[in-house]
Amino acid sequence: MDAIDIIKQLCKDKGTTVTQLESDLGYSNGSIGKTKNMSADRIYQISQYFGVSMEYLMTGKTITEADDEMAILRQQQSILMDINKISQAMAQYYKEISKCQERLTELKKEYNKLEAKKKEKDSDENKENDKEVDLFDFPFDIENKLPI
């Protein structure tokens, strides 16, 4: 709804016509309907005539409605800013998590290498132990506990 439509509706609500409004304000006949872009002075005079705000005359919204819309827009802007901050923080944490995952992978590899060395060493020791002579494998004199 543009200003002309709002003015026509206000005239209807007040029980008057646009022609009467023009006459009451000293405008030439048909000047309101012909003008697409009214001056701020004219908008002010018409708003005073009807007892409405200039904003209402231009937008059809009361100050309260406009304030409510602004409050909603401010809240939305605040939420978007919070979302942006959280997204940035999450991106930073993701970088840190990636670094931690890389370090964890390195440590696992290092641990597994050490574990393999340990098993290799244990295996070598077992091989050496297998080479040792077991006295129980040889026949011996039970009384003297000496080999025969």
Backbone bond lengths (Angstrom), bond angles and torsions (degrees), N, CA, C in turn:
res aa  C-N    CA-C-N  psi(-1)  N-CA   C-N-CA  omega(-1)  CA-C   N-CA-C  phi
1 M - - - 1.458 - - 1.530 107.90 -
2 D 1.330 116.36 126.05 1.466 119.30 179.32 1.535 110.22 -94.45
3 A 1.325 115.52 177.27 1.469 121.12 -175.11 1.526 112.16 -59.29
4 I 1.332 118.15 -40.13 1.471 121.39 -179.38 1.525 110.10 -61.80
5 D 1.337 116.41 -44.08 1.470 120.47 178.13 1.524 111.03 -62.56
6 I 1.310 115.75 -40.42 1.476 119.68 179.43 1.526 110.08 -65.70
7 I 1.323 116.97 -41.80 1.473 120.61 178.65 1.531 110.23 -62.65
8 K 1.324 117.44 -43.32 1.470 121.15 178.12 1.518 110.60 -60.73
9 Q 1.348 117.10 -42.31 1.463 121.21 179.29 1.533 110.62 -65.40
10 L 1.348 116.62 -41.37 1.464 120.30 178.17 1.533 110.67 -63.57
11 C 1.324 117.16 -39.74 1.479 120.86 177.15 1.525 109.72 -61.49
12 K 1.342 115.53 -45.51 1.466 120.62 -179.94 1.529 110.04 -61.03
13 D 1.357 116.10 -45.89 1.469 120.16 -179.71 1.529 111.74 -62.78
14 K 1.326 117.37 -33.11 1.464 121.99 -178.59 1.537 111.76 -86.32
15 G 1.321 115.78 -9.09 1.473 119.24 179.65 1.507 112.78 78.18
16 T 1.317 116.53 32.34 1.467 121.08 178.85 1.527 108.65 -129.99
17 T 1.312 115.55 -175.78 1.462 119.97 -180.00 1.523 108.99 -121.62
18 V 1.327 114.84 165.89 1.473 119.69 176.86 1.531 108.93 -65.26
19 T 1.332 117.22 -36.21 1.466 121.32 178.66 1.526 110.15 -61.93
20 Q 1.357 117.23 -42.81 1.472 120.91 178.63 1.527 110.47 -65.53
21 L 1.345 116.96 -40.23 1.471 121.43 177.28 1.520 110.06 -59.31
22 E 1.334 116.73 -46.43 1.465 120.96 179.74 1.525 110.45 -60.62
23 S 1.298 115.85 -41.58 1.471 120.42 -179.86 1.526 110.90 -66.50
24 D 1.347 115.87 -44.42 1.471 119.91 -179.00 1.532 111.73 -62.88
25 L 1.330 117.10 -33.51 1.470 120.53 -177.92 1.527 112.88 -93.67
26 G 1.354 116.28 -2.67 1.466 119.67 176.78 1.519 113.53 82.17
27 Y 1.321 117.10 21.94 1.463 120.82 177.77 1.515 109.21 -90.94
28 S 1.312 115.55 157.27 1.462 118.88 176.77 1.519 109.36 -71.72
29 N 1.331 115.56 153.76 1.456 122.02 -177.43 1.528 110.14 -61.44
30 G 1.347 117.66 127.16 1.463 123.57 178.26 1.517 114.76 85.21
31 S 1.335 117.31 -0.02 1.463 119.41 -175.46 1.542 113.02 -69.16
32 I 1.317 117.58 -30.90 1.468 119.54 -179.33 1.529 110.46 -71.76
33 G 1.296 117.85 -44.83 1.463 121.67 -178.49 1.519 113.27 -69.11
34 K 1.333 116.98 -26.73 1.461 121.16 -177.89 1.530 112.25 -82.97
35 T 1.294 117.57 -24.92 1.464 121.51 -173.57 1.525 110.79 -86.00
36 K 1.324 115.16 120.84 1.477 119.91 176.99 1.528 109.98 -83.40
37 N 1.313 116.22 -41.48 1.462 121.09 -179.81 1.521 109.07 -115.16
38 M 1.333 115.50 100.88 1.466 120.15 179.57 1.525 109.79 -82.35
39 S 1.319 114.63 149.23 1.463 119.54 177.83 1.529 109.24 -71.01
40 A 1.311 115.53 158.52 1.462 121.06 178.93 1.527 110.23 -61.46
41 D 1.356 116.51 -34.79 1.466 120.94 179.39 1.527 110.82 -63.98
42 R 1.332 116.75 -43.54 1.459 121.43 179.59 1.537 110.38 -65.79
43 I 1.344 115.58 -43.34 1.473 119.67 179.02 1.529 109.70 -60.96
44 Y 1.323 116.10 -40.38 1.465 120.07 179.03 1.535 110.56 -63.23
45 Q 1.323 117.64 -46.68 1.468 121.40 -178.90 1.534 111.20 -61.31
46 I 1.324 116.42 -43.84 1.471 119.77 -179.84 1.529 110.27 -66.99
47 S 1.339 117.02 -40.01 1.478 119.30 179.56 1.528 110.14 -63.93
48 Q 1.339 117.00 -37.77 1.464 120.51 177.85 1.534 110.90 -67.49
49 Y 1.301 116.90 -38.02 1.463 122.69 179.60 1.534 110.37 -59.56
50 F 1.329 115.94 -43.31 1.466 120.16 -178.42 1.531 113.45 -91.79
51 G 1.316 117.13 -9.73 1.466 119.98 -179.43 1.535 112.84 72.75
52 V 1.332 115.82 35.74 1.468 120.65 177.78 1.528 108.45 -122.26
53 S 1.312 115.70 166.52 1.461 119.02 177.89 1.530 109.78 -77.03
54 M 1.318 115.03 158.05 1.462 120.26 176.12 1.532 109.46 -62.25
55 E 1.299 115.88 -36.22 1.460 120.08 179.57 1.525 110.82 -62.88
56 Y 1.334 115.61 -41.29 1.470 118.65 178.01 1.521 110.42 -62.92
57 L 1.315 115.92 -41.52 1.458 120.67 -179.08 1.538 110.80 -62.64
58 M 1.315 117.25 -35.65 1.466 121.35 -178.08 1.535 113.29 -85.31
59 T 1.340 116.71 -33.23 1.474 119.54 -173.39 1.523 114.10 -116.50
60 G 1.312 116.50 -19.09 1.461 119.85 -175.75 1.523 112.16 83.26
61 K 1.314 116.45 6.24 1.462 120.62 -179.16 1.523 109.75 -109.12
62 T 1.314 114.34 140.73 1.462 118.57 176.38 1.520 108.31 -75.43
63 I 1.309 115.74 166.14 1.469 120.52 178.34 1.520 109.90 -58.90
64 T 1.316 116.37 -41.38 1.467 120.46 179.95 1.524 110.56 -61.58
65 E 1.342 115.70 -44.37 1.466 118.91 178.48 1.516 111.00 -63.41
66 A 1.339 115.64 -42.08 1.460 119.69 179.34 1.527 110.25 -65.12
67 D 1.338 115.87 -41.99 1.466 119.62 177.61 1.518 110.70 -62.58
68 D 1.340 116.28 -41.55 1.465 120.33 178.23 1.526 110.41 -61.28
69 E 1.333 115.93 -42.86 1.463 119.57 178.80 1.516 110.56 -63.59
70 M 1.322 116.56 -41.84 1.472 120.44 178.90 1.524 110.36 -64.12
71 A 1.321 116.31 -40.26 1.467 119.95 178.90 1.529 109.93 -62.80
72 I 1.327 116.03 -41.62 1.465 120.15 178.67 1.529 109.89 -64.96
73 L 1.321 116.42 -44.06 1.468 119.76 178.48 1.520 111.86 -61.35
74 R 1.350 116.57 -39.77 1.464 120.11 177.75 1.523 111.11 -64.47
75 Q 1.353 115.61 -41.51 1.461 119.35 178.17 1.523 110.77 -64.31
76 Q 1.317 116.02 -41.90 1.466 119.52 178.32 1.525 110.68 -62.89
77 Q 1.314 116.16 -42.32 1.462 120.49 179.00 1.527 110.13 -62.50
78 S 1.319 116.53 -42.73 1.458 121.12 178.68 1.531 111.02 -62.05
79 I 1.331 115.37 -42.64 1.472 119.85 178.94 1.526 110.23 -63.49
80 L 1.328 116.86 -43.24 1.463 120.37 178.80 1.528 111.27 -62.45
81 M 1.320 116.50 -38.51 1.463 119.99 177.67 1.525 110.32 -65.04
82 D 1.338 117.21 -41.45 1.461 121.19 177.33 1.525 111.15 -63.47
83 I 1.329 116.15 -42.42 1.465 120.45 178.37 1.527 109.56 -60.65
84 N 1.325 116.41 -42.36 1.459 120.86 179.25 1.530 110.97 -62.60
85 K 1.343 116.89 -44.62 1.469 120.73 179.04 1.526 110.69 -61.69
86 I 1.326 115.95 -44.44 1.468 120.33 -179.72 1.530 110.07 -64.20
87 S 1.322 116.83 -41.69 1.465 120.48 178.82 1.522 111.15 -61.54
88 Q 1.325 116.38 -41.97 1.463 120.19 178.61 1.527 110.52 -65.33
89 A 1.336 116.56 -42.26 1.461 120.14 178.87 1.525 110.35 -64.01
90 M 1.328 116.69 -41.39 1.464 120.42 179.37 1.528 110.38 -63.94
91 A 1.316 116.92 -38.85 1.466 120.38 178.34 1.527 110.01 -62.82
92 Q 1.334 116.82 -41.46 1.469 120.79 178.35 1.525 110.30 -65.58
93 Y 1.329 117.25 -44.38 1.462 120.30 178.41 1.523 110.94 -63.28
94 Y 1.330 116.60 -37.04 1.465 119.96 178.63 1.525 110.24 -62.16
95 K 1.348 115.88 -41.80 1.464 119.50 177.03 1.532 109.94 -60.57
96 E 1.325 116.05 -44.18 1.462 120.08 -179.87 1.528 110.90 -64.63
97 I 1.321 116.13 -41.56 1.471 120.35 178.99 1.523 109.67 -62.76
98 S 1.332 117.07 -41.08 1.461 120.60 178.74 1.518 110.66 -61.52
99 K 1.340 116.46 -42.32 1.467 120.33 177.92 1.530 110.25 -62.79
100 C 1.317 115.90 -42.75 1.466 120.37 179.55 1.525 110.68 -64.17
101 Q 1.330 116.81 -40.87 1.464 120.19 179.22 1.527 110.45 -64.03
102 E 1.328 116.85 -40.80 1.458 120.49 177.51 1.529 110.47 -62.00
103 R 1.321 116.57 -45.72 1.472 120.69 -179.87 1.523 110.32 -64.17
104 L 1.317 116.84 -40.23 1.459 121.18 178.39 1.526 110.63 -61.53
105 T 1.324 116.49 -42.51 1.466 121.01 177.83 1.525 110.39 -62.00
106 E 1.336 116.96 -43.41 1.471 120.83 177.66 1.520 110.96 -60.58
107 L 1.316 116.69 -44.33 1.466 120.58 -179.21 1.528 111.45 -65.22
108 K 1.325 116.93 -38.90 1.469 120.14 177.82 1.524 110.43 -62.42
109 K 1.337 116.23 -43.35 1.465 120.36 179.08 1.527 110.05 -62.01
110 E 1.330 115.66 -45.09 1.462 120.44 179.28 1.533 110.67 -61.26
111 Y 1.314 116.45 -43.70 1.466 121.31 178.99 1.533 109.88 -61.38
112 N 1.326 116.44 -46.51 1.464 120.55 -178.83 1.524 111.69 -63.01
113 K 1.346 117.74 -37.17 1.462 120.83 176.26 1.524 110.32 -62.39
114 L 1.331 115.65 -45.49 1.475 119.83 179.52 1.523 110.41 -64.27
115 E 1.292 116.59 -39.05 1.465 121.20 178.93 1.533 109.94 -63.39
116 A 1.331 115.64 -41.62 1.470 120.12 178.89 1.522 110.41 -64.68
117 K 1.356 116.70 -41.63 1.472 120.11 177.34 1.518 110.41 -61.37
118 K 1.304 115.92 -42.57 1.466 121.04 -179.38 1.527 109.68 -61.98
119 K 1.307 116.85 -45.97 1.467 120.52 179.43 1.526 110.61 -63.54
120 E 1.338 116.29 -39.98 1.458 120.59 178.56 1.525 110.41 -63.18
121 K 1.316 115.98 -42.82 1.472 120.76 179.32 1.528 109.43 -64.69
122 D 1.343 116.13 -46.16 1.472 119.74 178.33 1.522 110.62 -60.43
123 S 1.309 116.70 -37.70 1.463 121.38 179.92 1.526 110.18 -66.93
124 D 1.353 116.31 -41.85 1.464 120.45 178.04 1.521 110.71 -63.98
125 E 1.330 116.38 -41.72 1.473 119.88 178.89 1.520 110.36 -63.88
126 N 1.308 116.99 -39.46 1.466 120.33 178.97 1.521 110.93 -64.66
127 K 1.338 116.14 -37.09 1.462 119.82 177.61 1.520 110.10 -64.16
128 E 1.347 116.56 -41.76 1.468 120.31 178.85 1.511 110.00 -65.94
129 N 1.307 117.65 -40.39 1.459 121.44 178.65 1.520 110.87 -64.76
130 D 1.305 116.04 -33.90 1.462 119.90 178.43 1.530 110.28 -66.24
131 K 1.316 118.21 -26.96 1.455 122.77 -179.15 1.532 111.56 -77.66
132 E 1.320 117.39 -23.17 1.461 119.68 179.73 1.521 110.01 -64.42
133 V 1.307 114.07 147.13 1.456 120.39 -177.98 1.510 108.81 -83.10
134 D 1.295 114.57 131.98 1.457 119.95 176.05 1.519 107.26 -98.17
135 L 1.326 116.72 120.66 1.455 121.80 -176.99 1.519 112.05 -62.56
136 F 1.294 116.56 -23.54 1.454 119.15 -177.81 1.531 112.05 -77.92
137 D 1.315 115.06 -8.78 1.466 118.68 178.41 1.540 111.48 -83.26
138 F 1.329 116.49 -15.44 1.470 119.93 -178.18 1.523 110.56 -105.13
139 P 1.325 115.39 147.10 1.475 117.36 175.64 1.536 109.86 -69.87
140 F 1.284 116.58 141.07 1.464 119.94 177.68 1.530 109.87 -146.86
141 D 1.317 113.07 165.37 1.471 121.12 -179.69 1.507 107.10 -78.83
142 I 1.335 115.16 118.69 1.460 119.06 -174.79 1.519 110.54 -66.31
143 E 1.312 119.07 -38.73 1.466 120.82 -176.61 1.516 110.52 -67.62
144 N 1.295 118.24 -45.88 1.457 120.82 -176.63 1.518 112.21 -94.95
145 K 1.304 114.19 -9.03 1.466 120.33 -178.97 1.537 111.36 56.03
146 L 1.278 113.30 40.45 1.450 119.67 179.10 1.523 108.55 -119.67
147 P 1.294 115.88 149.89 1.463 117.27 177.51 1.532 111.05 -66.91
148 I 1.268 117.65 147.56 1.468 122.43 -177.47 1.512 109.74 -84.42
